[in-house]
Amino acid sequence: MRNQPIGGIPEPYEKVSILSDSTKEGTVILLKNKTTLQETVMKIFPTKKSPKTIEKEIRLQKKFYPLAPKIYKEGKNYFIMEKGHEVTQILHKNPQKINQFICDFFKLLVRQMDLKLLHNDTKMDNIMYFKDRGFLFIDFGYSKEVKSCPPIAKVFPFSIRKIHDSLLKLGFTKEQVAPLKNLELELTKMLTTHK
């Protein structure tokens, strides 16, 4: 494991497996709470990341809750949060969830406007499925707060196009993902009209 949690893995958690391990991006490991047997995820930041960067990501993820995973514990270079399921796996196993995914994705876009918080890294890898709350954003490392909504709205057509294209690659039809394409076109039209 390239990145280690300062102070080790806290009680009552134990390491189950490494989910991803990157020197630059950090390490993500699957943990299990030894008391409740609940699976959680620990994100460990590289030691070169500044404490302010780590604090900002944690603060913005907490601000986005309940449309982001709940953070259970924080350390100097890590945090432990609730575990979700990869969106691609969920949609492969349950293609009927495409409508819920699209609805939830719209909620994520609206939440950004409400909070004046730009996620700034919208892609399938940064959306996870949580049984009780649906499809939520993860990974707030590139997020930023803005003073007004227009900067957020300018990014939406690009974000929507990325998700739309990813869903097509997963095998969904153009008709199934048409609401995303329609919204992208409408937003692009509105943004070019209001310049």
N, C-alpha and C positions, 0 to 999 in steps of 0.2 A: 504494500500500500504506500503510495508516494506521499500522501499528506496524512499527518497524524493529528488527532485531536489533542490540544494542549490540556494536560491533566488526565488524559486517557478517557475511555468510555465511562460515563458516569453510571452509578447504580440507579435504578435496578436493571439497566440495559446490558445486553450482550450482543456481540457481533454475530450475524448470521452469514452474510456474504458481501462481496464488493459488487456494487451495481455499475459504477463507472469510476475510472481512475485516470485523471489528467493532471499533469504538473501545473499547467496554466489555469485550467478551469476549476480545479479542486477534485475532491474525491467524494463519492456518494456511496454510503454503505447501508445495507439493510440491517436493522437491529430488531431484537425482540425484547419486550419488557418481561423480565423473569417472573414478576409478580402476576401481571394480568395476561401474559402470553400474547399481547397485542404487538403486531409488527409495526415498526416505525422506520423512518428514514433519517439518517444523519448526513448533513452536508458539511464537509470539512473544507475550509478555505486554505489555499496555499499560504504558507507563512509570509510570502512577499506581499500579500494583500494588506492594505492598511486597515487598522481597526475601524476607521471612519467608513470605509467601503463596506466592511462586514456589517457594521451597525446600520448603515443605510439600507442594505438589502433586507435585513431582518425587519427594520421599521416599516419599509414599504410593503413587505409581504403581510405584516400584521395589519397595516392600514387597509389592504385589499380584502382581508377576511370579512365575510364568510365565503367569498369567491376565490379564495386561495387556501392552501392547507394550513391548519392550525399549528402553531409552533408550541411545542411542549417544554423545551428546555434550551437555554442558550449558554454557550461557553465563550472563551476568548477567541477561538477561531472556528467555531462550529455552531450549528443549531440542529435540534431534533424536531421533526415534524411528522404529522400524520402521513400515512402511506396511501398513495392512490394506485391506479392501474393505467398502463399505457393506453392512450386513446386508440392507436392503431389496432392493438390486440382486441380491445372492446368492440370496435366497429367491425373487425373481421368475424368475431364470434357472434355478434348481435347486430347485423346490418340494419335492422329495424330501428336502432338507436340513432340513425342519421338525423332524423327530425329533432330529437332532443339535443343532439350535438349542435345543430345549427341554431336552435333557440338559445341554448346556453352560451354559444359563442357571441350571439347578439347581446346577451346580458353582460358578458365580459367587456364588450366594447362600450356599452352604456356606463358600466361601473367606472371605466377609465375617465369618461367625461364628467361623471358626478364627483369624482375625487380629484380631478385635474392631475391625474397620474398616468403617464404614458408608460405602458409595459415595455415597449421598444424592442422586443425580441419575440414577436408573435410567430410561432411555427408549431407544427404538430407535436414536436418533442417537448414543448413547454406548456402543453395542455394535458391534464391527467383526469381520469374518471374516479369519482368518489361516490360510492353507492348511495349515501344519504343526501348528497348535495349536487350531484351531476358532474359536468365537465368544468374544471377550474384551471386557472393559470398557476404555473409554478415558475421558478427561476426569475427573480426580480433583480438580477445583477445589473442589467442594462436599463432598468427603469429610471424615470426621472419625473420630478414634479414640475408642473408648468403653471404659469399665472393665469392663463385663460385656455379655453377649449379649442380655438382654431388650430394650434400646433398639433393637437391630438387628432382632430378630424382629418388633417392633411395626410396622416400616416394610415388611416383606416383603409382606403382603397388598396394600398399595397399589402396590408395585413390580410385583408379579405381575399385578395387574389392568391396569396401564398397558401392559405388554407383551402381555397377552392381547388387549386391545382393539385395539392396533396391528396385531397379526397378523390379526384379523378384518377390519380395514380394508384389509389387503393382499390379502384374498380367500381366506384359509384358512377352512375350515369349522369350526363349533363342535366337531365330532368330532375334527378334527385338533389343536385346541388345548385339548381337554378336560383333559389332565393339568394345565395351568396353572390352569384354573378350579377343578378339584378340590382342588389344593393351596391355592389362595387361600381356598376355603371351609373347609377343614380348619384352616388357620392362624387364620382369623378365629374359628372355633368354639373352638379351644384358648385363644386369647388372651382371649376374653370369659369363658371358664370359669375361668381362673386369675387373675382380677382380685382 
